[in-house]
Amino acid sequence: MKDSASLILAALVVLSLILGGCCSSTVTTIVLVRHAERLNNTDTTPLSLPGFQRAGALRHALDSAGIQTIFVTEKLRTQQTAESLRVAHSLPLVQIPLAETQRLVDSLRSRSGQKLLVVGHSDTVPQIIEAFGFSPPPTIGGTEFDRMFILTLRKNANRLLQLQYGAKSP
């Protein structure tokens, strides 16, 4: 059952990315997730075992999505969340400091027509979504790590899709 749910999620993600880009070369698709579970609440902590499992689930969900660039912050937990997908597909990793969300948004806007992954934080993911015109943005609770947001940006019609990936957060 768990494997079939993962396959369904992966199929939905891929379908969304494909359909998002079917009609125009100027469609930009941005997948946003919060970093996976960390070992503790200190600022420099690595991922926990469930966090590494979620990072694997993220790779599984996005393996066929055609992601071209991954954006992370200077925090180890964002980098570790993205690492499996980055290594598997030899993807470039762009690091933008946590405090520079507007710089990240500007960088995303400059990559028209691409498929991008952003691994952010519970506060920055909603800020990024709002910067692309979705207000009010979703809130992400302190123990929520399983939400995936897919922004499909077109000239006159942006879409936001919310999915769950990996094990359900408590």
N, C-alpha and C positions, 0 to 999 in steps of 0.2 A: 504494500500500500504506500509506504514511504517513497519507494523508488518511482512508482507511477505518479505520485504527486510532484516529485522533482522533475520528472519528464514533462508533465503538463505545464509546470511553471516555465521550464526551459523553452518549451514550444510557444508559450504565450509571449515570452520575452522576445524570442526570435521573430515571431509573427509581427509583433508590435514594431520592432526595428525595421523589418522588411517593408511593412505597410507604410511606416513613417517615411520611407524613402522611395516609395514606388512612383511617385508622380512628378518629382522635381529633383534636380541635382542640388538645389539650394535648401534641402531639408536637413536640419541638424538634429541629431538625436543625442540626448544627454541622459545617461543613467546615473542616478544619485542614490547612494547608500550611506548610512552611518557606519563608522568603523565597527568591527565585530567586538564581541565581549572581551574585556581586558581582565588581567589577573587580579588587579585591585584598583582602588580609586586614586592612586597617585598619578601624577602628571606624566611620568616617564615609563609606566609599566608596559610590559609586552602583552600580547593576547594570551588569554587562558586557553585551555584545551577546547572548551566549547567555541571559543573565538576562532581558533585555527580550523575547527570543523566548519564553522560558518564561512570562513574564507574559502574553503574548498567547495562549499555549496554555491558561493558566488561565482567561482570559476566555472563550475558545472552549468550554472544558469546562463552564463555569458559566453561559453566556449564557442558557440556558432554565431554570435551576435555581430561580429565584424568590428569590435571596438578597435579604434585606431590610436588613442592616447588615453592615458590614465592620469588623473590629477589627485594629488594627496597633499596633506599638510606636513609640517616638520615633525609631527607626533608619530612615534614608532607604530602605534596601533593602526593608523591609517595606512602606512606603508606595508605592514604585515598583512592587512586585510586584502590588499591589492596584489601582493607578491606572487601568489600562485598563478593568477591570470596573466600577469606581466611576463613571468618567466616562460609560461607555456606558449605564448604567442610573440615573444620578443618585442613587447610593446614599450614605447617610450613612457617614462614617468616624469611628470612635471610637478615639482614641489613648490607650492605657494603657501606662505605662512598663514597660520590659523587667523591671525589678526587682519589679514588682507583679503577679506571676502570680496570686496568690490574689484580688486585686481583679478581675482579668479573669475568673476562674472565677465569682466572685460575680455579676458583671455578666451573664455568659452564663446563669447559673441564673435570673436575674430576667427573662429574655426568653422565657418559656414560650410554646410554640406558634409560634415564629419560625424562619426559615431564616437562618443566620448563617455568615459566613466569618471565620476567624481566620488571619492571616498572621503566623506567629511565627518562632521560631528552633529550632535543633537541640536545645536543651535545654528550651525552654518547651513545645513541642508535646507531647513525652512527659509532661511534668508536668501539662498540662491533661488529657490522656487519662486519666492515673492518677487525677486528682481526680474524674473521673466514674466511677470504679470499675473501670477496666480495669488489672489488675495481674498480672504486671509489664507496664509500658508498653513500646511499641516503642522501639528505639534508632534514632537517626538519625545516620549517619556524617558526617564533615566534608565529604565530597564528594557527599552525597546531597541532591538538590534536586527529585526527580521523584515523591516520594510524597505522596499525598493520603489523608487519613483522614476518614471520614464517621461522625460520632457521631449516632445516632438515639436520642433520649431519650424514653422513655415512663414512665408511672407505675411499672410493674412489670417492664419488659423493655427494657433498653438494648442497643443493638447497635453494634458497631464494624466498619466496612468499610474495607479498605485498598486503594487503587488506585494506578496509576502514570499520570502525565500528562506531556505534552510529550516532549521527547527523553530517552532513557534516560540517567541519570547514569553517569559512568564507574565 
